[in-house]
Amino acid sequence: MELKHQTSSAPSIGGWISKNRAFFPNALTWVYRWFTANRHAPYGLAVMRMASGLFILGWLIANIPVATKIWGPGSEYLEPYRSVLGYKWPLDILRDAGLGFFVFWYVMAIVLAIVFVVGWQTRFVTPLFFIFYTAINAQNTPVSDGGNYFIRIMLIYLIFADLSKHWSVDSWLRRRAGKTKKEIEAVTVLHNLALCLVVAQLCMVYLEAGLYKVQGKLWQNGTAMYYPVSSEAYGVFPWLSDLITTNSWIVALTTYVTVVAQIAFPFMLFHKISRRIALVTILGMHIGIAVVMGLLFFSGIMASADAVLVSSATWLTIQRWLYGVWNDRFRTKKPSLKISEKIEINEKSAEKVSSNA
């Protein structure tokens, strides 16, 4: 009995394309619908707006006593350095400003930060907020940290995003007037493109930071975290720094987890489970930096941008939980059925959108 040998052709790119001719048209259709059908991450962008705005507002208020000396007329000693930076109008408007104009500009930046947080007319407020805030930073960039640089880039992207669709004065005014917001397709595309740029910037920052760290010997042998934590320049709570640095296992673990989390972050976003692990790990890293090293502004700004990667269904679940806690502690009456049903409907619709995205 003879065995019949069947000749099988070797796999090739041309053969795969011929069998999957509809792949590329379907992919293009999916991309087109993703950019045009819905404005994605509206709740995450709302959280980013409120959180980043609050941190900038706190930064402006905390520096009021020294503002004129660091960014105002008292900072003329930095003039040779400013000429090298190359900031153009209107970002260099404070370069030769007097005390009165600087105080007016600084107060207006605080007002714009408040308006930005509450979400009123964000289409017009966001570019103005970027100009006022960046012009102040441009006066003395050496005192800025990574949070200042990062949020200035993010504000450029946020100019094109719809930041007030939810949890804002604009959305409250629309509901009160019984109006529905008409969404223009071109504006929707700009919104989703801005969201993509925010996520891409996050991935670039984390990946670049991780790749830069892994080249150093201290990060390779697991001792890098010992030095900034034990440094007097960063240590806020000496007892906590001592508790961390006295245990070599904790130092090595935090060092390696930091590097792995930053390098793996962009690749862990493709699946919902790995994305959650990445977000929780990165959030823990930022909380550690804020508490142990005292870099509250930097950590807060970075964590606020991470909020856009949290699904709308999760944010609505958090909203519902907070609403229940508020009612239990500060109200005697039970929440009205109408409001509870509205939150539940919004949560279900968000889950549907999130599952389809």
NORWO-V922173 format. One record per residue. N is the residue number from 1. PSI is psi in whole degrees, 0 to 359 (999 if undefined). Layout:
# NORWO-V922173
N_PSI, N_PSI
This chain:
# NORWO-V922173
1_124, 2_138, 3_133, 4_121, 5_123, 6_125, 7_125, 8_132, 9_143, 10_144, 11_142, 12_162, 13_319, 14_321, 15_322, 16_319, 17_320, 18_327, 19_338, 20_54, 21_333, 22_358, 23_309, 24_316, 25_320, 26_322, 27_317, 28_321, 29_318, 30_317, 31_317, 32_315, 33_325, 34_321, 35_336, 36_334, 37_312, 38_156, 39_108, 40_158, 41_44, 42_324, 43_320, 44_319, 45_326, 46_318, 47_318, 48_319, 49_310, 50_315, 51_310, 52_321, 53_321, 54_320, 55_319, 56_319, 57_315, 58_321, 59_317, 60_315, 61_319, 62_332, 63_10, 64_317, 65_333, 66_9, 67_315, 68_333, 69_330, 70_319, 71_348, 72_206, 73_337, 74_1, 75_23, 76_344, 77_345, 78_8, 79_316, 80_324, 81_323, 82_324, 83_335, 84_328, 85_325, 86_26, 87_133, 88_170, 89_139, 90_5, 91_347, 92_21, 93_336, 94_4, 95_317, 96_23, 97_147, 98_180, 99_316, 100_314, 101_323, 102_317, 103_317, 104_315, 105_318, 106_319, 107_319, 108_325, 109_321, 110_316, 111_316, 112_325, 113_319, 114_314, 115_323, 116_319, 117_314, 118_345, 119_55, 120_121, 121_51, 122_335, 123_326, 124_328, 125_321, 126_311, 127_323, 128_319, 129_318, 130_316, 131_312, 132_317, 133_316, 134_324, 135_324, 136_314, 137_326, 138_342, 139_334, 140_75, 141_334, 142_336, 143_358, 144_155, 145_187, 146_332, 147_321, 148_314, 149_318, 150_314, 151_333, 152_321, 153_317, 154_323, 155_329, 156_316, 157_319, 158_343, 159_327, 160_1, 161_155, 162_99, 163_350, 164_22, 165_328, 166_156, 167_52, 168_164, 169_322, 170_313, 171_325, 172_319, 173_323, 174_317, 175_322, 176_324, 177_354, 178_29, 179_150, 180_138, 181_124, 182_123, 183_117, 184_137, 185_318, 186_321, 187_323, 188_319, 189_317, 190_320, 191_310, 192_327, 193_319, 194_320, 195_316, 196_321, 197_322, 198_313, 199_319, 200_320, 201_319, 202_312, 203_319, 204_317, 205_312, 206_315, 207_316, 208_318, 209_319, 210_317, 211_326, 212_319, 213_317, 214_346, 215_341, 216_145, 217_325, 218_326, 219_331, 220_321, 221_2, 222_20, 223_4, 224_321, 225_344, 226_320, 227_311, 228_326, 229_321, 230_354, 231_141, 232_337, 233_331, 234_332, 235_121, 236_317, 237_98, 238_322, 239_325, 240_321, 241_319, 242_322, 243_323, 244_314, 245_340, 246_346, 247_112, 248_330, 249_320, 250_318, 251_313, 252_319, 253_313, 254_325, 255_309, 256_322, 257_321, 258_313, 259_312, 260_317, 261_320, 262_318, 263_321, 264_348, 265_308, 266_328, 267_343, 268_0, 269_351, 270_346, 271_142, 272_326, 273_311, 274_328, 275_318, 276_319, 277_316, 278_316, 279_318, 280_319, 281_315, 282_320, 283_318, 284_321, 285_316, 286_322, 287_319, 288_317, 289_319, 290_316, 291_312, 292_318, 293_351, 294_13, 295_68, 296_316, 297_314, 298_311, 299_319, 300_319, 301_316, 302_318, 303_326, 304_325, 305_327, 306_340, 307_334, 308_344, 309_354, 310_134, 311_155, 312_324, 313_322, 314_317, 315_322, 316_327, 317_318, 318_319, 319_316, 320_320, 321_315, 322_322, 323_321, 324_319, 325_318, 326_316, 327_323, 328_326, 329_325, 330_357, 331_145, 332_331, 333_152, 334_151, 335_142, 336_149, 337_327, 338_315, 339_320, 340_317, 341_323, 342_317, 343_319, 344_320, 345_317, 346_322, 347_317, 348_320, 349_323, 350_321, 351_323, 352_317, 353_319, 354_324, 355_330, 356_339, 357_999
